[in-house]
Amino acid sequence: MTTKEILIKAKNAKNELLLLSTEEKNKALDAMAQAILENEDEILRENALDLDAARGVISDVMLDRLALDHKRVSDMAKGVTALIALPDPVGRVISEHTLENGLTVKKTSVPMGVIAIIYESRPNVTSDAAALCLKSGNVAVLRGGKEAFRTSYAIVRAMKKGLEAVGMNPDLINIVTDTTRESANELMTAVGYVDLLIPRGGKGLIRACTENATVPCIETGTGICHIFVDELADLDKALTIIENAKTQRPSVCNAEEVLLVHEDVAGEFLPKLKELLVDGRKAEGKPPVELRLDSKAAKIIDGVPARDTDFDTEFLDYILAVKVVSGVKEAVEHITLHSTHHSDGIVTENENNALYFTTVVDSAAVYVNASTRFTDGGQFGLGCEMGISTQRLHARGPMGLNELNTYKYIITGNGQVRK
Amino acid sequence: MTTKEILIKAKNAKNELLLLSTEEKNKALDAMAQAILENEDEILRENALDLDAARGVISDVMLDRLALDHKRVSDMAKGVTALIALPDPVGRVISEHTLENGLTVKKTSVPMGVIAIIYESRPNVTSDAAALCLKSGNVAVLRGGKEAFRTSYAIVRAMKKGLEAVGMNPDLINIVTDTTRESANELMTAVGYVDLLIPRGGKGLIRACTENATVPCIETGTGICHIFVDELADLDKALTIIENAKTQRPSVCNAEEVLLVHEDVAGEFLPKLKELLVDGRKAEGKPPVELRLDSKAAKIIDGVPARDTDFDTEFLDYILAVKVVSGVKEAVEHITLHSTHHSDGIVTENENNALYFTTVVDSAAVYVNASTRFTDGGQFGLGCEMGISTQRLHARGPMGLNELNTYKYIITGNGQVRK
């Protein structure tokens, strides 16, 4: 099927989904999860073909992300089932008031319509995204990476079978079969068909969407996260927080990439940091963190000299850029210039500095005395998420079910006219 | 000054505005209003030059919109002052909760940053938009129509004087001095400088923004509004509502452009409608409404045969396209294909039909038994507005102060790390 044909089917399925009750949507989710389990053999067979084709083409880390087994298939089904317990985001009354003339004005949450998701090679995104769309009343058009195409297609086929088994329209979930760049461009410019585009992936994909999309788009993901250790920081807290933010899982978007440290405490703090992240980890047989130091930090501890680009790089690795600053103002100025507006934090015991930092730093999540690793729908208590929005329009930070809705005003009267 | 230089100044002023208290912003608004009144002579002098240059170039209706007098200047100042009483949208705690690990997660409203507004020739948009931006914590970059440039520039100059008089940065309000198409393009693509672009104007401007903007953009304005008279409508209510929606002020975006009428009541309803909107108005010396009829309606009453394009036209005039449909489903299908997602209504006494209509019609405002003319920030009780958003992302319908904000999460702990 061409991408255009898929988009027409998706658009035509919108109204049907609008009219489903919460119970019907939950029944669909249950059937989708069941069908994933029942079709495990086929999914694993197609996954093996994807893996064979990808070996030698993509990195071992990426191969690992792509590989499925019984446990991962079960986890996908569990991820779909988990949405059943979450409240239906559609139909929430956000506000309601009656005007003097008797008109009631009700602001009510409604689905976006058709949501297109362009993502890379992780197969579980296929089932997660489809389930989030369905629960939030949106028709999904998925466009996964070509390395995982056979797997994703098998997962979608299973979910469509699930929908059919309970008498629902299989077009509520769609996957684009053209895996060339052309189909991504088609989705980005499908005005009148795609109501929201969500790219999930690296910098290149996000930039392509920002530059080329003529449909509404939400940027997700890229995180150059900063932590500033203030003059008035509790240095032990700072060490614990930075160790966690940098090393607990360096490959994710909410990991720390840049450390800013106040010049008045750098002399005491940086040697302790080096002991913890470099020498201590080596002694424990863990991968040490490579410290990339600006000229002031390099006068205090040993490390790799930082290049300018190190302060604009999402390393996603055991690397930390370090810069000594004169205070909270310079720290905030640096963050304003270099942040990707994802997650940035301050470690301080001083309330005024904390307030200045949280007021002026313009990021989705701004932390005081905590690890940036908490920026996550699950951690925030919002349930599963479609990604982390780094833009200001519509949704910012974790995008859960509510963020996949918009609203409309429903105005009810008995013949009122405007004077 | 080049547009780029203006954008740099605007960006640099962002943090200053973030740190102003509500009282300081209100003081600024008061000073801006005062300065508009004090500089009335200069504003009127510049306006006279604009009018001289525009005569013969733009229509009489547009000339009237452009012309200022003592009353209109006073009204502009009053519009600015009116914002003082409205609640500050910045710093609202949208939600707050404490996680098991003791972290508090606070979702707080914050300004967008720099808002660029591209608009056409009404001078009062200049003061309204500047004041709405300031109260909502945003730096304004205005780019008005070239016919009104001298007037707008004089208004901005006055407001800047007002800011300076109370010791504030005049760069909080900016106007682009290049009135060629080039400066509009620069604003649309000023990634890193413009945090939100709001085009206010006709279809051509909106389309140019949708197609070319690489900065976040909110579409406003175009309204092809429908009213459907159901089989189970109270026909007297329907007549009153349609008369108001079509004739009370036909030049605005929430006026009705298309009437859909159920085939079972068309025979009774259409002759009454023609009597009211055509013959009755003629008898009273008011401009009659031109009815453009589809083939079924033309069998019932006299009128102009409708062309296909009449159902996709924002007339903004005493013209109404009329189509006979088989029921609420066909009405909703027609609206889905032709609506601009602004305001659409149903007249019916049947609750199921009303529910079906409000559920499936995907517009910012959906009406039951009331005139579409109510879609307006003031009418909805939301205060002044920057325009009516017809898109789904972020803000939908009237964009008041709250809609000119985004949010961020502020997370406060005492050393928490992720397990």
HADDOCK unambig.tbl for C-alpha pairs under 7 A between the chains (distance, minus, plus):
assign (segid A and resid 15 and name CA) (segid B and resid 360 and name CA) 6.21 0.50 0.50
assign (segid A and resid 18 and name CA) (segid B and resid 360 and name CA) 6.76 0.50 0.50
assign (segid A and resid 112 and name CA) (segid B and resid 392 and name CA) 6.62 0.50 0.50
assign (segid A and resid 210 and name CA) (segid B and resid 214 and name CA) 6.03 0.50 0.50
assign (segid A and resid 211 and name CA) (segid B and resid 214 and name CA) 5.58 0.50 0.50
assign (segid A and resid 214 and name CA) (segid B and resid 210 and name CA) 6.03 0.50 0.50
assign (segid A and resid 214 and name CA) (segid B and resid 211 and name CA) 5.55 0.50 0.50
assign (segid A and resid 216 and name CA) (segid B and resid 393 and name CA) 6.94 0.50 0.50
assign (segid A and resid 237 and name CA) (segid B and resid 415 and name CA) 5.14 0.50 0.50
assign (segid A and resid 241 and name CA) (segid B and resid 415 and name CA) 6.27 0.50 0.50
assign (segid A and resid 241 and name CA) (segid B and resid 417 and name CA) 5.92 0.50 0.50
assign (segid A and resid 244 and name CA) (segid B and resid 417 and name CA) 6.00 0.50 0.50
assign (segid A and resid 244 and name CA) (segid B and resid 418 and name CA) 6.83 0.50 0.50
assign (segid A and resid 358 and name CA) (segid B and resid 410 and name CA) 6.82 0.50 0.50
assign (segid A and resid 360 and name CA) (segid B and resid 15 and name CA) 6.19 0.50 0.50
assign (segid A and resid 360 and name CA) (segid B and resid 18 and name CA) 6.74 0.50 0.50
assign (segid A and resid 363 and name CA) (segid B and resid 408 and name CA) 6.69 0.50 0.50
assign (segid A and resid 364 and name CA) (segid B and resid 408 and name CA) 4.90 0.50 0.50
assign (segid A and resid 364 and name CA) (segid B and resid 409 and name CA) 6.01 0.50 0.50
assign (segid A and resid 365 and name CA) (segid B and resid 408 and name CA) 5.90 0.50 0.50
assign (segid A and resid 365 and name CA) (segid B and resid 409 and name CA) 4.61 0.50 0.50
assign (segid A and resid 365 and name CA) (segid B and resid 410 and name CA) 5.86 0.50 0.50
assign (segid A and resid 366 and name CA) (segid B and resid 409 and name CA) 6.21 0.50 0.50
assign (segid A and resid 366 and name CA) (segid B and resid 410 and name CA) 4.91 0.50 0.50
assign (segid A and resid 366 and name CA) (segid B and resid 411 and name CA) 6.14 0.50 0.50
assign (segid A and resid 367 and name CA) (segid B and resid 410 and name CA) 5.94 0.50 0.50
assign (segid A and resid 367 and name CA) (segid B and resid 411 and name CA) 4.77 0.50 0.50
assign (segid A and resid 367 and name CA) (segid B and resid 412 and name CA) 5.89 0.50 0.50
assign (segid A and resid 368 and name CA) (segid B and resid 411 and name CA) 6.24 0.50 0.50
assign (segid A and resid 368 and name CA) (segid B and resid 412 and name CA) 4.75 0.50 0.50
assign (segid A and resid 368 and name CA) (segid B and resid 413 and name CA) 6.11 0.50 0.50
assign (segid A and resid 369 and name CA) (segid B and resid 412 and name CA) 6.33 0.50 0.50
assign (segid A and resid 369 and name CA) (segid B and resid 413 and name CA) 5.12 0.50 0.50
assign (segid A and resid 369 and name CA) (segid B and resid 414 and name CA) 5.21 0.50 0.50
assign (segid A and resid 369 and name CA) (segid B and resid 415 and name CA) 5.06 0.50 0.50
assign (segid A and resid 370 and name CA) (segid B and resid 412 and name CA) 6.79 0.50 0.50
assign (segid A and resid 370 and name CA) (segid B and resid 413 and name CA) 5.34 0.50 0.50
assign (segid A and resid 370 and name CA) (segid B and resid 414 and name CA) 6.53 0.50 0.50
assign (segid A and resid 370 and name CA) (segid B and resid 415 and name CA) 4.99 0.50 0.50
assign (segid A and resid 370 and name CA) (segid B and resid 416 and name CA) 4.90 0.50 0.50
assign (segid A and resid 370 and name CA) (segid B and resid 417 and name CA) 6.16 0.50 0.50
assign (segid A and resid 371 and name CA) (segid B and resid 416 and name CA) 6.40 0.50 0.50
assign (segid A and resid 371 and name CA) (segid B and resid 417 and name CA) 5.13 0.50 0.50
assign (segid A and resid 371 and name CA) (segid B and resid 418 and name CA) 6.94 0.50 0.50
assign (segid A and resid 373 and name CA) (segid B and resid 418 and name CA) 6.28 0.50 0.50
assign (segid A and resid 374 and name CA) (segid B and resid 418 and name CA) 6.46 0.50 0.50
assign (segid A and resid 392 and name CA) (segid B and resid 112 and name CA) 6.64 0.50 0.50
assign (segid A and resid 392 and name CA) (segid B and resid 406 and name CA) 5.89 0.50 0.50
assign (segid A and resid 393 and name CA) (segid B and resid 216 and name CA) 6.91 0.50 0.50
assign (segid A and resid 393 and name CA) (segid B and resid 394 and name CA) 5.59 0.50 0.50
assign (segid A and resid 393 and name CA) (segid B and resid 406 and name CA) 6.66 0.50 0.50
assign (segid A and resid 394 and name CA) (segid B and resid 393 and name CA) 5.55 0.50 0.50
assign (segid A and resid 394 and name CA) (segid B and resid 394 and name CA) 3.58 0.50 0.50
assign (segid A and resid 396 and name CA) (segid B and resid 407 and name CA) 6.87 0.50 0.50
assign (segid A and resid 396 and name CA) (segid B and resid 408 and name CA) 6.76 0.50 0.50
assign (segid A and resid 406 and name CA) (segid B and resid 392 and name CA) 5.89 0.50 0.50
assign (segid A and resid 406 and name CA) (segid B and resid 393 and name CA) 6.66 0.50 0.50
assign (segid A and resid 407 and name CA) (segid B and resid 396 and name CA) 6.87 0.50 0.50
assign (segid A and resid 408 and name CA) (segid B and resid 363 and name CA) 6.70 0.50 0.50
assign (segid A and resid 408 and name CA) (segid B and resid 364 and name CA) 4.90 0.50 0.50
assign (segid A and resid 408 and name CA) (segid B and resid 365 and name CA) 5.91 0.50 0.50
assign (segid A and resid 408 and name CA) (segid B and resid 396 and name CA) 6.75 0.50 0.50
assign (segid A and resid 409 and name CA) (segid B and resid 364 and name CA) 6.02 0.50 0.50
assign (segid A and resid 409 and name CA) (segid B and resid 365 and name CA) 4.63 0.50 0.50
assign (segid A and resid 409 and name CA) (segid B and resid 366 and name CA) 6.22 0.50 0.50
assign (segid A and resid 410 and name CA) (segid B and resid 358 and name CA) 6.81 0.50 0.50
assign (segid A and resid 410 and name CA) (segid B and resid 365 and name CA) 5.86 0.50 0.50
assign (segid A and resid 410 and name CA) (segid B and resid 366 and name CA) 4.92 0.50 0.50
assign (segid A and resid 410 and name CA) (segid B and resid 367 and name CA) 5.94 0.50 0.50
assign (segid A and resid 411 and name CA) (segid B and resid 366 and name CA) 6.16 0.50 0.50
assign (segid A and resid 411 and name CA) (segid B and resid 367 and name CA) 4.78 0.50 0.50
assign (segid A and resid 411 and name CA) (segid B and resid 368 and name CA) 6.24 0.50 0.50
assign (segid A and resid 412 and name CA) (segid B and resid 367 and name CA) 5.89 0.50 0.50
assign (segid A and resid 412 and name CA) (segid B and resid 368 and name CA) 4.75 0.50 0.50
assign (segid A and resid 412 and name CA) (segid B and resid 369 and name CA) 6.36 0.50 0.50
assign (segid A and resid 412 and name CA) (segid B and resid 370 and name CA) 6.79 0.50 0.50
assign (segid A and resid 413 and name CA) (segid B and resid 368 and name CA) 6.09 0.50 0.50
assign (segid A and resid 413 and name CA) (segid B and resid 369 and name CA) 5.15 0.50 0.50
assign (segid A and resid 413 and name CA) (segid B and resid 370 and name CA) 5.34 0.50 0.50
assign (segid A and resid 414 and name CA) (segid B and resid 369 and name CA) 5.22 0.50 0.50
assign (segid A and resid 414 and name CA) (segid B and resid 370 and name CA) 6.51 0.50 0.50
assign (segid A and resid 415 and name CA) (segid B and resid 237 and name CA) 5.15 0.50 0.50
assign (segid A and resid 415 and name CA) (segid B and resid 241 and name CA) 6.28 0.50 0.50
assign (segid A and resid 415 and name CA) (segid B and resid 369 and name CA) 5.06 0.50 0.50
assign (segid A and resid 415 and name CA) (segid B and resid 370 and name CA) 4.98 0.50 0.50
assign (segid A and resid 416 and name CA) (segid B and resid 370 and name CA) 4.89 0.50 0.50
assign (segid A and resid 416 and name CA) (segid B and resid 371 and name CA) 6.41 0.50 0.50
assign (segid A and resid 417 and name CA) (segid B and resid 241 and name CA) 5.92 0.50 0.50
assign (segid A and resid 417 and name CA) (segid B and resid 244 and name CA) 6.00 0.50 0.50
assign (segid A and resid 417 and name CA) (segid B and resid 370 and name CA) 6.17 0.50 0.50
assign (segid A and resid 417 and name CA) (segid B and resid 371 and name CA) 5.14 0.50 0.50
assign (segid A and resid 418 and name CA) (segid B and resid 244 and name CA) 6.82 0.50 0.50
assign (segid A and resid 418 and name CA) (segid B and resid 371 and name CA) 6.93 0.50 0.50
assign (segid A and resid 418 and name CA) (segid B and resid 373 and name CA) 6.25 0.50 0.50
assign (segid A and resid 418 and name CA) (segid B and resid 374 and name CA) 6.46 0.50 0.50
